[in-house]
Amino acid sequence: MDHTQLLHTLQNAIPTAIWYLIPFFLVAAVIKSPWFKGKAGETVVNLAAKLFLDKSCYHLIKNVTLPTEDGTAQIDHVIVSRYGVFVVETKNMKGWIFGNAKQRQWTQKIFKHSQKFQNPLHQNYKNVKTLQSLLDLDDEQVFSVVVFVGDSTFKTAMPENVTHCGGYVCYIKAQTEQRLSDVEVQKVIEAIESGRLAATFRNHRKHVAHVKEIVAKKRSEPRCPKCRGEMVKRTVKRGENIGKDFCGCKAFPKCRGIVGASLLQQRSSQMITARSGR
């Protein structure tokens, strides 16, 4: 075979090879997508519930979307038992995880790269309250549970209701005080099934749009120029700017970052020019 024939053969073979590679790249893209990671995490949680929780006592309800005043709340898993109703939020993440119950944001660190994400306990709070409202249950009857799946490691002490993988099963089984009768358990299951929105693509898209709207709103809110924390609206109580509104760091007095009111008249003219040079 001369060089011309070889070149012609390669030219014909390359398009065919590309067509064979397209499905591979599509599958790789799906596997790396947030949607797939979320579904994979939920599958792990589902499997743990089916293997280690007695079906006659613990009733698993998956992917519950409930209407709220401002949109929807989507709950990954609800587990109903006579020991309470467990609202489970799943996080499929890797790397080191830093956070505590009170922090507004937690940190994920992968090698030298760090990024913030919403405290999942705070994220699950709306789900818990929405479900409580639907079921008319007390705080003692509903539990918030956060489950991390994937190759992640907690680098700070976590609350007992924040667990790894199947660890959430141990937390659920540790609740041994009866909080609901068998009749109430059945009523709760029926109320959830009748109150949830249909698991359709349209409802899912509505929920995604609602979440994006919340995220966009949070991003548009002013952040503390010093610690990047949350800001709260305050009013100047004395001085030249009395009565004017400004945003001050929520962590005050630990952090004194401000935005607005001409930065409080440039920090009161730099504290009257450092007290007139002392």
C-alpha positions in Angstrom: 0.0 0.0 0.0 1.5 3.3 -1.0 1.3 6.5 1.0 -1.6 7.9 -1.0 -3.7 4.8 -0.2 -2.7 4.9 3.4 -3.7 8.5 3.7 -7.0 7.8 2.1 -7.7 4.9 4.5 -7.0 7.1 7.5 -9.2 9.9 6.2 -12.1 7.5 6.0 -11.4 5.9 9.3 -11.1 9.1 11.4 -14.8 10.2 11.0 -15.9 6.7 12.0 -13.7 6.7 15.1 -15.1 10.1 16.0 -18.7 8.8 15.9 -17.7 5.9 18.2 -16.2 8.4 20.6 -19.2 10.7 20.8 -21.3 8.3 23.1 -18.2 8.0 25.4 -17.9 11.8 25.8 -21.7 12.1 26.4 -21.6 9.5 29.1 -18.6 11.1 30.7 -20.4 14.5 30.7 -23.5 13.0 32.3 -21.5 11.3 35.0 -19.7 14.6 35.9 -23.0 16.6 36.0 -24.5 17.8 39.3 -27.7 16.0 38.3 -26.0 12.6 38.1 -24.0 13.2 41.4 -27.3 14.1 43.1 -29.0 11.0 41.8 -26.0 8.8 42.7 -26.0 10.2 46.3 -29.7 9.6 46.7 -29.3 6.0 45.4 -26.8 5.3 48.1 -29.1 6.7 50.8 -32.0 4.7 49.4 -30.0 1.5 49.4 -28.9 2.0 53.0 -32.5 2.6 54.1 -33.7 -0.6 52.3 -30.9 -2.7 53.7 -30.7 -1.6 57.3 -34.1 -0.2 58.2 -37.0 -2.5 59.0 -39.6 -1.8 56.3 -42.4 -2.7 58.7 -41.4 0.1 61.0 -39.7 2.7 58.8 -41.4 4.0 55.6 -39.3 5.6 53.0 -40.8 8.3 50.7 -38.4 9.6 48.0 -38.2 12.9 46.1 -41.0 14.8 47.8 -41.7 18.2 46.3 -44.1 20.4 48.3 -45.6 23.7 47.4 -44.6 26.7 49.6 -45.7 30.4 49.7 -42.8 31.5 47.6 -42.3 28.4 45.4 -41.5 24.8 46.2 -39.4 22.8 48.7 -37.8 19.6 47.4 -37.0 16.9 49.9 -34.6 14.1 48.9 -36.0 11.5 51.4 -38.6 11.4 54.1 -38.6 8.4 56.5 -41.7 8.0 58.6 -41.8 5.9 61.7 -43.4 5.7 65.2 -40.1 7.3 66.4 -40.6 10.4 64.4 -40.4 11.8 60.8 -36.9 12.1 59.4 -36.2 14.7 56.7 -33.0 13.7 54.9 -30.9 16.0 52.8 -28.2 14.3 50.7 -24.8 15.9 49.7 -22.6 14.1 47.2 -19.3 15.9 47.7 -15.6 15.1 48.0 -12.6 16.7 49.7 -12.4 18.2 53.2 -15.5 19.6 54.8 -15.4 22.4 57.4 -18.4 23.8 59.2 -20.6 23.8 62.3 -24.3 24.0 63.0 -24.4 27.8 63.4 -22.3 28.9 60.4 -24.2 30.2 57.4 -21.8 28.7 55.0 -19.5 25.7 55.1 -16.3 25.2 53.2 -15.2 22.4 50.9 -11.5 22.1 50.3 -9.9 20.0 47.5 -6.2 20.3 47.6 -5.5 24.0 47.4 -8.9 24.9 46.1 -11.6 26.0 48.5 -15.2 27.0 47.9 -18.2 27.9 50.1 -21.6 26.2 50.1 -24.7 26.8 52.1 -24.9 25.1 55.5 -27.0 22.0 54.6 -28.7 22.2 58.0 -29.9 25.6 57.2 -30.9 24.4 53.7 -32.9 21.5 55.2 -34.6 23.8 57.8 -37.1 25.1 55.2 -37.9 21.5 54.2 -38.5 20.6 57.8 -40.7 23.5 58.5 -42.7 23.0 55.2 -43.3 19.4 56.2 -44.2 20.3 59.8 -46.8 22.8 58.5 -48.3 20.2 56.2 -48.4 17.5 58.9 -49.1 19.7 61.9 -46.3 18.1 63.9 -44.2 19.5 66.8 -40.5 20.1 66.7 -39.9 16.9 68.8 -41.6 14.8 66.2 -39.6 15.9 63.1 -35.8 15.4 62.7 -33.4 17.1 60.2 -30.8 14.7 58.9 -27.9 15.5 56.5 -26.0 12.7 54.8 -22.7 13.2 53.0 -21.8 10.6 50.4 -18.7 10.5 48.2 -15.1 10.8 49.1 -15.4 13.5 51.7 -13.9 13.9 55.2 -15.2 16.1 58.0 -12.4 18.2 59.4 -14.4 19.8 62.1 -16.7 18.3 64.7 -20.2 17.9 63.2 -23.6 17.7 64.9 -24.9 14.1 65.5 -27.5 14.6 62.7 -24.8 15.2 60.1 -23.4 11.9 59.0 -21.5 10.0 56.3 -23.3 7.5 54.1 -25.0 4.8 56.1 -24.2 6.6 59.4 -27.6 8.3 59.1 -29.2 4.9 59.7 -27.5 4.7 63.1 -28.8 8.2 64.0 -32.3 7.2 63.1 -32.2 4.0 65.0 -30.8 5.9 68.0 -34.2 7.6 68.3 -36.1 5.0 70.4 -38.8 7.1 72.1 -42.2 6.6 70.5 -43.5 9.9 69.1 -46.3 8.7 66.8 -48.9 6.0 67.1 -49.3 3.5 64.2 -52.5 5.3 63.2 -50.7 8.7 63.2 -47.9 7.1 61.1 -50.3 6.1 58.5 -52.0 9.5 58.5 -48.6 11.2 58.0 -47.8 8.9 55.0 -51.2 9.7 53.4 -50.8 13.4 54.0 -47.4 13.5 52.3 -48.6 11.5 49.4 -51.7 13.6 48.9 -49.9 16.9 49.5 -46.8 16.4 47.3 -46.6 17.7 43.8 -46.5 15.2 41.0 -43.0 14.0 40.1 -43.0 15.5 36.7 -40.3 17.2 34.6 -42.3 20.4 34.7 -42.5 20.6 38.5 -38.8 19.7 38.7 -37.9 22.6 36.3 -40.1 25.0 38.4 -38.2 24.0 41.5 -34.8 24.4 39.8 -35.9 27.9 38.6 -37.0 28.8 42.2 -33.6 27.7 43.6 -31.7 29.7 41.0 -33.8 32.7 41.8 -32.9 32.4 45.5 -29.2 32.0 44.7 -29.2 35.0 42.4 -30.9 37.1 45.1 -28.3 36.1 47.7 -25.5 36.9 45.3 -27.0 40.3 44.7 -27.1 41.1 48.4 -24.1 43.1 49.7 -21.3 41.2 51.4 -19.1 42.4 54.2 -16.0 44.0 52.5 -13.8 42.7 55.4 -15.0 39.1 56.1 -17.3 38.5 53.2 -20.0 37.6 55.7 -23.7 38.6 55.7 -24.8 42.2 56.1 -27.8 43.6 57.9 -29.5 46.9 57.5 -28.8 49.5 60.3 -29.6 53.2 60.9 -27.1 55.8 61.9 -28.0 57.0 65.4 -25.8 60.0 65.8 -23.4 62.3 63.9 -23.7 64.0 60.5 -25.4 61.0 58.9 -28.0 60.5 61.6 -31.1 58.8 60.3 -29.4 57.4 57.2 -29.4 53.7 56.5 -26.3 51.6 55.9 -25.4 47.9 55.9 -23.2 46.6 58.7 -21.6 43.2 59.2 -23.8 40.8 61.0 -20.8 39.7 63.0 -20.5 43.1 64.7 -18.7 43.9 67.0 -16.3 41.1 66.0 -16.2 42.5 62.5 -16.9 46.2 61.8 -17.3 46.1 58.0 -19.8 48.6 56.6 -21.4 49.5 53.2 -23.3 52.7 52.6 -24.0 56.0 54.3 -20.8 57.2 52.6 -19.0 54.6 54.6 -20.2 56.4 57.6 -18.6 59.7 56.4 -15.4 57.9 55.7 -15.3 56.4 59.2 -16.0 59.8 60.7 -13.2 61.4 58.8 -10.9 58.6 59.7 -11.7 59.0 63.4 -11.1 62.7 63.2 -7.8 62.2 61.6 -6.7 59.8 64.1 -7.7 62.1 67.0 -5.8 65.0 65.5 -2.5 63.1 65.5 -2.8 62.4 69.1 
